[in-house]
Amino acid sequence: MAWMIKWGVALGAMFYVTSAQAQTLSESALQAIDEVAAEASTARAMPGLAIAIRGPDGSITFRGYGQRKIETAEAVDETSIFRLGSISKLVTSAVVMKLLEDGKLSLDQPVREILQGKYGSNEIHASVTLLHLLNHTSGLPDYTRQELEDGVSEGYFDRDRLISVLRRPSENRAGEVWRYSDANYSLVSVIIEHVTGLSYDDYIEDVFAPAVGLQSLRACDTSQTNKVTGYLATQSGFVLEPAYEVRGLQGSGGLCSTASDLVGLPAQLIAGHWIKPESLIRMLESTQLEGGVVVDYGLGVRGGILGNNDAWGHTGGGLHGAWATLAHYPASGYSIAVVANGTGSGLDASVIHARIARILLNPSDLDDLTLSEDELEDLSGAYARGPVVSCIFVSDGKLFRRRAEGNAPAVPLLAQDKLIFGRSDYPLDRIVFQGADGPSPAFLMYYDGLFAEHWVREVATGSDTGCKAARSLNE
């Protein structure tokens, strides 16, 4: 029977910081970060939260709040190990890049050729390459929501589940569409095992983690002390979330680490302690689709924009008691890691990361530049993400966005330049249109500093009518 903890333990009630490390940031910055954490406590977002910041000089500041295990009142500290969720994809991609350097793989190799018929790979179209898996353009089916829920409820994702997914027909041609996929990275994990002769878990523990000096980085399936417990935030309190312990996720979402180790990962990759600089550059390159649309997702890496600062990293969790975000800001040299052991609230690790980045980087305020009517009209139209349509339209010399269906009010967009816009209702997000001349073919959405999704212009469809109706509601 499910049990529940009341809101008696506030997130800020337990606080941990290494005193020597605390001096790497100004007192005003530390106070502002503590205030962000206090907001999470007030919002009852998660029972435990860990924040690690790596400065340009290599120093690491750690802040821990709340509890890693409510039942025993254990406080979050620097040894607390959190589930990283899909940040695991960044690590998995880095492993593949090393195998490329060693001549054991090629990005252009067909997956069928690599696996030689094993794990149901004969079902995969010959055009699907390793590159397509890494940048989410394989066209292969992903786990359905029901399959994900079944795997979580059973507590284990076995290979048969992946094989059953691969037996379904492809959803589109390889390279044609970008669609984020956990199954892609489950398959990459299988490839790593096939090529190295080690289990994915053993490779991370015995090869990758020692090479980059991140001693706590392990597959969550392995036995470790100081692991946190995952919870779901409800109106009545924190409910224990057994799905936090789900096993078998491997390279798609199965890694755990402390915040202080995690925050050092970008610097280790940049310093060449694992792969060559050109390999990291390749990981960071955006993905261009067959139709010319560019998606700001590289090989296991999300691109980012926060104010006037570029970034790269990844997000993780969002379900089953785990939240995590890792972002590196090249111009300033800062890296930020945020991990938490509770979900169910709108105040998540991505939001907390973005607010911390704002404190450290002090990005410029939103502009509201004046663009010509022609420039704005080139951006207006119906854009689709799967079955959902987003309407961009011009009214009184300004650009607006709203869904084609529903009664939500249109959101004014503030021009930062000809193609980059901020949301008036949430200044940390960005909308970036593509194309220099004529109608824009697509726009990208950056939530809390990191790329999340792209929307492609609908041409001569019924969506145009829906968008005209949406526009008229605003006028």
Secondary structure, DSSP 4 states (H G I P E B T S, - for coil): ---EE-TTS-GGGSEE--HHHHTTS-HHHHHHHHHHHHHHHHTT--SEEEEEEE-TTS-EEEEEEEEEETTTTEEP-TT-BEEEETTHHHHHHHHHHHHHHTTS--TTSBHHHHHTTGGGGGGS-TT-BHHHHHTT-S-PPPPPHHHHHHHHHHTB--HHHHHHHHTSPPSS-TTT-----HHHHHHHHHHHHHHHSS-HHHHIIIIIHHHHT-TT-EETTS--TTB---EEE-SS-EEE-GGGG-B--HHHH-EEE-HHHHHTHHHHHHTTSSS-HHHHHHHHSPEEPTTS-EESB-SS-EEEEETTEEEEEEEEE-STT-EEEEEEETTTTEEEEEEESEESSS--HHHHHHHHHHHHH-PPPP------HHHHHHH-EEEEETTEEEEEEEETTEEEEEESSS-PPPEEEEESSSSEEEETTEEEEEEEE--SSSS--EEEEEETTEEEEEEEE--SSTHHHHHHHHHHHH-
